[in-house]
């Protein structure tokens, strides 16, 4: 048994896809959201057929929304459809379009998958499952390979073999949406199918959080909760968390992958969308330090390098020459009348730890100062956001965002508590959104390598006083500050590769 992709469809300009579970006959529909991620918006489920008097009632296959924001008056499907197509349809209009026009197409796609024997482990399984989908669960369009019956398009009965069962369900009307104050329906009093109103998720562990391995409250979080008006570009900061992947100990040429490569194919844990902030900046720096090499140390250095070179090549003649050259150079310094007193004072000062040559001769040895590169530095980034809830759903969203950051940056304990595991890491992105265009990396802002969050601060009273909304206790405003440090430095080849492939500002 497996989930089989039923292909993708274009609903006007909206891209959708569906998947079919060939074990249950259920199907799920997904759309691409503002993050360009696939998000589930609808699925099928089964209810008992009230018109079937048998002791084992057969099931009727129905559709329902699984849009988590629908019950909060912010339906993802409606907002995404309007944004992509440049329209301003209401939820009831979208409901009519989706259930009356699109659902039959998804039913046909599912029937094509379930009627294809190649989508099962073997011929016996295909025969058993398809017969069950016709006799027991009434999946629209599925044909019984034994009796020849085919479920009608409404999923209420079969066309041949068993006769047509009178329909017991109709296409569902638009769900009632709450008004901003939560008292009256936003689109008028209409009759609704309870299956279209998803039950709000009140369990914090229902979307991936476990006591053993805490990952996330929800996969996609955003502030502000409202999408911008249709046709208005909306640039934003996207912060995505991933499980930490060690770099390993293999440092042989060409074998070690950089941080960007290690996370390219990994599954994200959480994506948080936050608005652009003022004072976006970056600082690139490397370490350069002063270094000195006086003539005496230079002579000794040349001598040491000659010794090392001779040993490396097992050429004792080079070792002999190195000793000879070092001796000749030292003898030149000592026999030079202008340097004789200084040399003696220098070595005497080295013996007692004092600057005797300065006291005795009034001169210091030329240090030959030079600024030398000593290594790269890691970049750090700081962000400050003010989060002000304007509704109860937005207050809940802010709570989830704050908790998600705190969870992802926290160290993890191993199962036996013997070790501490690295916290999750974060990929930061500036996302650019142009009219009628899919979001992409901002071409005129810097890119980031994967980062560790080194600090997270929450100010629960940024306005200087304690104030809450009386209905649920949410604070009237929150201020969060985050500090990130990239996992590895920026190298020159990073810019060359990035410019040729992405045409961005680079790191």
C-alpha positions, 0 to 999 in steps of 0.5 A, a space after each residue: 500500500 502506498 501514496 500515489 501522486 495523481 498529478 498536478 493541475 492548473 486552476 486558473 493560475 493556481 498550481 495544485 496537485 493531489 495524492 491518492 492513498 491506494 490503501 484507503 481510497 482517500 485523496 489529498 489536495 495541495 496548493 503552493 503558498 506564498 513560501 512556494 511550499 506545497 500546503 494541504 487544503 482539502 481531503 476526502 473522508 468517509 461517513 456511513 451511508 444512512 440509506 444502506 440497511 445492511 449490518 455492515 453499512 457501506 461508506 460514502 466518500 466526502 470532501 472537506 477543507 483542511 485549511 487550518 486558517 479557515 476557521 479563523 477567517 483567513 482561508 489560505 485557499 481563498 487568499 492564495 487564489 485571489 493573490 495569484 489571479 489578481 481577484 477579490 472573490 469571497 469565501 463563498 465564491 471560492 467554495 462554489 468554484 472549488 467544490 462544484 468545478 474542481 472536485 469532480 476533476 480530482 475525483 477523476 484523477 483519483 479514479 484513474 490512479 485506483 483503476 490502474 492495476 500497476 499502482 498496487 503490489 500485485 493483481 490480487 491486491 488490485 482486485 481486492 482493493 478495487 472491489 472494496 472501493 466499489 462495494 464498501 466505500 463508494 469511491 467515485 469513478 472506481 470500477 469493480 474488476 469482478 462485477 463490472 460496477 462503477 461508482 457514479 461521479 457523486 459517490 452515492 451509488 453504482 451505475 451498473 451491477 447494483 443499480 443507482 442508489 438515490 443521492 443522499 448528499 449534495 454539494 456543500 454550501 459555503 462555510 460560515 466564516 467568523 467576523 473579526 469580533 467573532 460574533 456574527 458570520 462574515 458572509 451571512 447566515 448560510 446552511 453549512 456542512 459540518 465537515 467543511 469546518 475544520 476543528 481548530 487544532 488545540 494540541 501542541 503536539 499534533 503537528 510533529 512535536 514529541 517529548 523525545 524529539 521536539 521539532 516544531 509547533 507548526 510548519 509554517 508561521 507568519 506575522 502579520 497574519 493577514 496577507 497583503 491586498 491582491 496585487 501588492 508586492 510583499 517582501 519579507 524575511 524567511 527564517 527556516 530551521 533545520 536539524 544540525 548536520 555535522 561537517 565531519 572530519 574528512 578534510 581531504 581535497 574535494 571531500 568536505 562539503 560546505 554548510 550550504 551543500 549540507 542543508 540543500 536536500 534536508 527537510 525544513 522543520 519550521 518556516 517563519 515569515 516576518 516583515 522587512 525591517 529598517 537598518 538591514 546591514 551586513 559586515 564582512 571582515 577578516 583578521 589581519 595582524 601586524 608581524 615583525 621579523 628582524 634581521 637576526 630572526 630572519 637569518 635564523 629563520 632562513 637557517 631553520 627553513 634550510 634545515 627543514 628543506 634538507 630533511 624533507 629531501 634527505 639532502 645533507 648537502 643542503 643542510 650543510 649549506 644552510 649551516 654555512 650560510 647562517 654562520 657567514 651571515 652571523 659573522 658578517 654582523 659580528 665583525 661589522 664595527 657599526 653593529 658589533 656593540 649593538 649585537 652584543 647588547 641585543 643577545 645580552 638583553 635576550 638573556 636577561 629579558 631587558 632592552 639593553 641594546 636601547 640603553 647601551 646604544 640608543 638604537 633598536 633593531 629594525 622589526 620589519 613590520 608587515 600586516 599579514 592575513 591571519 584568517 577569516 571571521 564569522 559574520 553575525 547578524 542581529 534582528 529586532 521585530 515588534 509583534 503587535 497582535 490585532 486579533 486573537 488568531 494573530 496573538 496565537 500566531 505570535 505565541 507560536 512564533 516565539 515558542 518555535 524560536 526558543 525550541 529550535 535554538 535550545 540544546 537537545 538531550 540524548 535519549 539516555 541523557 548522557 550527551 547534549 545534541 546541537 540545537 537546530 540551525 537556521 537558514 535566513 533569506 530575504 524574499 523579493 516579491 514582484 507583481 505577478 511573479 513567484 517569490 525569490 531571493 532578493 537580488 539586491 540584498 545579501 545572502 546568508 549561509 546557514 546560521 546558529 542562533 546565539 541569542 534570543 530575547 523577548 521583551 513582553 512589555 516593550 511599551 513600558 507598561 503591562 497591558 493585556 487583552 482581557 479576553 485571553 490574556 495576550 500581551 498587547 505587544 512583544 519585542 523580540 531580538 535575535 542574534 545569528 552567527 554563520 556556521 562557516 566563513 565566506 570565501 571568494 569562490 562562494 561569490 564566483 559560484 553564486 553570481 554565475 548561478 543566481 545573479 544575486 548580490 551574493 554573500 
